Amino acid sequence: MGLTVTFVSGPRQSGKSAVIRLMIDRLWKTEPHYIRLIDSESGRTVPPAQHQPSPGSGVASARWLKYDPEQIFEILPEALTAIHRRDRYGAVVIEADADPALRCAYPYDYRVFVMPVPKHVNEVFRTPEEAAAELKRVLDDTAAFASEIFGLFKDNGSVDTDPSEERADLTATQMRGFLYSPLGDELATRIQLQAPYHGLVESDVILMNTDLGSQGPEADECVRRVERLMQRLRGGADRRSAVFACDPRDVTGAQGKKLLKALKAVCVSGK
């Protein structure tokens, strides 16, 4: 298309706007177009459509876009096409909450995931018992499998999630064979994460916002587990994920400087 699209997502009130502000103020050489995606069922108030932001805002245009998860595959490309007509080689930054329907709504060029410091590791990672139960569920259910891997369906959607036919349980040998395959490894990796954190898997930059939450052994262990998870998943990939723990409003420390360097690579215009 010519545009460069950066997707910034994460749980609500995790500091996504602060990260985007940092990127706009410090890193983008040209003003990006800003889109805020809001689920139509969230009940949140959306400002009027705004295409000409105030001078000094740092963005070329700004738009708050309400969407229905079943129509996001049409709505988002249409919005980006409209920007492309006005700015062929521009940059776009999209801010969104952790909605699985958005992860595959567009082939984003870059992804940034922002999360608060968890009080407990299990806010981010499922327990072994939860992970095992979830793995069995998605293997028994085609729609659930697609939701975990691709974010295609929501639990309350209209898609019939009942299996189309009875299937015998996997034997231990069959289960091991599947889990050691590339798709099995992808699924097993996602299954370890609680649903709001599935976006970690595709992200180029992952920020644990230390301005939200309290530092401690649990937070340090969560960072280590996220890093190990991404090393396992991206071990043979060309693109690697970078994990940071710092306050996006204060990037003077060592972690902040590393974060700026990683974000600089995703703050580019189209070509």
Secondary structure, DSSP 8 states (H G I E B T S, - for coil): ---EEEEEEESTTSSHHHHHHHHHHHT-SS--EEEEEEETTS-------BSS--TTSS-SEEEEEEE-TTTHHHHHHHHHHHHHHH-TT-EEEEEEES-HHHHTSS--SEEEEEEE--SSGGGTB--HHHHHHHHHHHHH-HHHHHHHHH----TTSSS--S-SS------HHHHHHHHTSHHHHHHHHHHTB-GGGGGGTT-SEEEEETTSS--SHHHHHHHHHHHHHHHHHSTT-SS--EEEEEBTTB--SHHHHHHHHHHHTT-----
